[in-house]
Amino acid sequence: MNTSRCLAALGLSAALSLSVSAEAEGAAADELFRELVEEEELGALEPLFSDGFESGNASVWNPGPGPTQNCPFTPAPGTGFFTLNSGLTDYVVRLPVGYDVENPTPRRLLVALHGCGDTALNFAGWAAAPFVLRPTLDYIVISIGGRDGQCWNLADATWVDAAIADVSSCFYVHQKEIVLAGFSSGGGLAYKMATDDAAAFAGVLIENSSLSSVVGSGNVDAVLGAAAWKIHIGHTARTGDDVYPIASVQADWTKMLNHAFPLQSRAIPGEHGDVATDWEGFLIPLMATWAAP
């Protein structure tokens, strides 16, 4: 496993993962991807819902309004990341390849929430817009700041909403193609927002976290039943995770499937801090055609 990326998942050093040369990181990613294809996947469910909206179909609905202001930015050389402020917190941004600021077209938005101890910039670099995807990146990335080096609180959902609204005023975000993503603590907040306000999101991508950790195991069925629609879910878990035990995670998955949510999940060997190529190799590709009804 690429040691610097594992440390990045634990949030120990933003500089560590971002200092790796492009050539070395690319080679390491290729090696990790070969390992990934040998790992066991638990399966997927893609039902056709009663309203005719089939899981996996890209949105045919109006993408919503385009940007309403000109937001100056200077991408960092080599990575393309830059920082904006929503009025509540900073957030890190990366635009898709070929995005035309003067004549923009609507793009999918990935909203990233790091784990405890990590930072917005670091998480953007190893998870939300990983090196191997950057040459062909076709979605807008924002990674929420305000809790760098810390864990998230559920009340921080207001910061996330503010960042989504702000980036939508600066760039053309397709309002039916907004996807939440989170690792560990960030995954808990992403799950909570995705179920509380499902109508606002196309889906949620989760690594090493759980829904029951934020709503309580006895409340999962009620939370799923109250969701505005059966939102897309992609989730990778580790069988040796001692923070989010696999038995609890899989119990959540069973309830999601029982409620006919389009869950795509896998449990693979490893511990809580292990990440491998989860994002570029499994999670991010899942969202390519996700859209809210």
N, C-alpha and C positions, 0 to 999 in steps of 0.2 A: 504494500500500500504506500502511496505517496505521503511521506511523513508530514510535510508542510501542510498538506490539505487536511489531514486528520487534526493537526493542531489548530488549523483555522476553524474547524467545526467546533472546537472547544473554546474558540474566541481568545486564544492565548496571545496571538500577535497578528495584527493586520499586516504589518510590514513583512512578516515571514512569508506568507503565501504570495504577496504581491511583488516580492523581490525576485522570485524565480524567473529565469530568462524564458522568453517565449518559446525558444526551441526546446529547452528542457521540459517545460510544462506540457508542451504539445506531445512530446514523446511519452511522458509519463501518463498522460490521459489516454493515449492509444493503448498502452499496456494495460491500464485499468479497465478499458472498455472490453478488451479480450477476456479479462477475468469475469466481467459482468455477464457476458453471454452464457457462461457456464453455471450461473447461479439459478436457483429454483424459484419460479414464480408461482403464486398461489392461485392465480386465475383472475377473471374479469367478468363483469356483468354489464351488458349494454341493452337494456330493454327498450321497447317502443311504448311511449306513454300514451295515455288515453286521448290527450289533446293532439296527437299526431306528431309531436316534436320528438324526433328520434335522437337518442344519445349519440354524440359524435358529429352531428350536422353543424356546419358553420352557420352563423346567423344570417337570415335573409331580411332582418328588420332594419329599420332606420338606425344608423350608427349614432345619431344624436348630433348636437351642434359641434362645429369645429372650434379651434382655439379663438379666444377673444382678446388676447393680448400678446405683445411681442416680449418674450422673456430672454434677455441676453444671457449667453452661456459660453464657456470656454472649455471644450473637452480636454481632458488630460492626455498628453501625448502617449501613444502606445496602448492605452486602455479605452479611451473615449468617455470615461466617467466624468461627471460634473455634479455640482451640488446646487440645489435651489432651496428656498425656504417657503413653507406654506403659511407662515404667520404664527404657527404653533411650534414647528420643529423644522430642522434641516432634513432634507432627504436627498439621496444619491440617485442620479439619473443616467441611463444610457439609452441612446436612440437607435432605432434600427438602421441597418446598412442602407444608404441611399435615401434616407428620409429627407424630403424637400420641405424646408421651413416655409418657403414662399408659396408653394402649391401642395400642401400636405394631403395625404389620403388617410382615412381612418385606420388605426393600428390597434392590435391587441395590446393590453396592458398587463404586465406581471408585477404584482405588489408583494415585495419580499420583506419578511420579518425574521431577523437573526435570532440565534439562541443566546442563552445567558453567557455573558462574558465576551461575546463577539461584537463586531461593529457593523454599521450599515454599509460602509465601503467594502469591508472585507467580505461580508456575505454576498454583496453584489458581485464581487470578483470571482468567488469560487462556486457559487450556487446559481444566482439569478441570471447572470450573463457569463457563464464559464468560458474559459479561453477557447476551447474547441468550437464553440458555437458562434463566437464573435464575427468571424468572416462572413457569415450568412444570417446574422441575427435579423429576424423579421418582426420583432415585437418591441414595444417600449418597456423598459425596466425602471422601476423605482424601488429603492431599498430605504426603509423608513429609519430616520435617526431619532434622537431624543433619549435612547436607552443604551448608548454605546457602553460596553463593559458591564451591563446590567441585565436583569430579566425584565420581561414585560408584565404590566398589570392589565387586567381586563378593561379598566377605564381608559387605557391608551388607545382604544378603538377610535376615539375622537381625533387623535393625531393622524391615524391612518386615513380616516375619511377626509380630513383636511388636505392631506398630501394628494389624494386622488383628485379632489376638486381642483387643487392648484395646478397639478400637471395637466389636467384636462383643459384648463384655461390657456395653457402655454403651447400644447401640442395636441394633435388630433387623436384622441382616445376613442375607440369604438365602445360605446356605452353598454353594449351587449356582450363584450368580450373582455371583461375585467376578471382576472384570476388572482386569488390570494395564494401566498406560498409562505411556509414557515418551517423552521427547524426547532425542535424542542420547545422551549418557552414560546417562541414565535409561532410554532405550529399550533399550540394551544389557543393563542389569540386568533390566529387565522381560522381555526375550526369554529370558535365561538362567533366570530363575525359572519362566517359563511352560513351558519345555521340560523342565527338571529335575523339576518338581513339577506336571505338567500336571493331575493328578487334582484338585488344589486350586483350579483356576481355570476359569472359563467361557471366557476368551479374553484376548487381548492387543492393545492399540492402540499403534501405533508411528508416530512422526514423525521423519524424518531420522536414521535409525540403521540397524543391521543385526544379524542373528544371527551372521554369520561374524566380526564384529568382536570378539565375546566368546568364541566357541568355536573359531575358526580355520576357514578356508575348506575345509580338508581333512576337517573333522570334522562338517560340517553334516548330511550324510546319516546318520551314525551317531547324532547327537543327535536328529534327527527320528524315526529308526527306534526309538529307545529311549523316546520319549515315551509316557506312560500312555494317552493318547488323542489323537485328531487335533483339537487345540484350535483354536478360532476365532482368526483373525488378520486384523487390519485394519492396513494400512501405507500411509503416504504418503511418497514420496521426491522429492527434487529432482534434476533432470537435471544441474544445475551444482554439485552438492554436492562440495566438494573434501575433505571429512572422511570421508564415506561415499560413495565413488564409485558412480555409478549402475550401472556394469557389475557390480560385486560384489554390490550389492543385488539386481539382477535375476537374477543367478546363484543367489542364495539363494531367490528366489521360484520359479524353475524347479524347484529341488529340493523345495520345499514342495508344489508342484502334483504333482510326480512321486510324492510320498508321499501324495497325496490329502488334504492338509490343506485345509480350507475357507478359502482365502486370498482376501481382497478387497483389491486393491492398486491404486495409481495412481502414475505418475511424471509430474510436472508441471514446467514451467520454473521456474528459481529457483536460489538458492544455499543453503548450509547454514542460515543464520540466518533465512531466509524462512519465514513461517508462515501468512499470509493467514487464511482461515477453516477451516483444516484440521480443527480439533476440532469446532466446532459444525456445520460444513457437510458433513463427510464422516465422520470417525472415530467420534465419539460416537453418532450415529444407528445405526451398524452394530451396536452392542451391545444394542439394545433388546430383542431376543428371545434373546440368547445364554444358554446354560446348560450346565453340566457334566452329563454323563450320570450 
